[in-house]
Amino acid sequence: MKMRKATSIAISVVLATFMASAQTAYQPKFKGDPAHSDSEAAALGYMRTFLRAQKIYKKKNQHYATTLAELAKTGSFTKRMASSTDRGDYTVKFRPHKDKDTFEVTMVPKQLDADHRSFFSDEQGKIRVDDQKEADESSEVLKAE
């Protein structure tokens, strides 16, 4: 009987610890961080790095990069960032428009929910967000919180 009680208590402690860690609130990475989760913070970091690289690339080449590989080693954009569109909980969608010298980039979550929203930007550099569908140019502009 004592063994069963001890096992039951041990299981309860493990479950309580697991539930507490699963419910830990997201810790913002900087003042005004608009992310709702670590996954969103990583997706937004990728997007900001991509947008800076495109700006630098255009300044040097008089046009935007038409592939992610062209951006490698531009600013902080690495070969690794260019080589895979799988970014953990997100997938990168890059659509260059060579004839118009414009582009679109979208970070699409593998599971869309309150902690995994979709993000969109284009050559204007405004990051847009949507928690209901894939973000696009009509989505709300992401604001610092």
Secondary structure, DSSP 8 states (H G I E B T S, - for coil): -HHHHHHHHHHHHHHHHHHHHHT-----SSTT---SSHHHHHHHHHHHHHHHHHHHHHHHHSS--SSHHHHTTBTTB-HHHHH-SEETTEEEEEEEETTTTEEEEEEEESS-BTTB-EEEEETT---EEESSS---TTSEE----
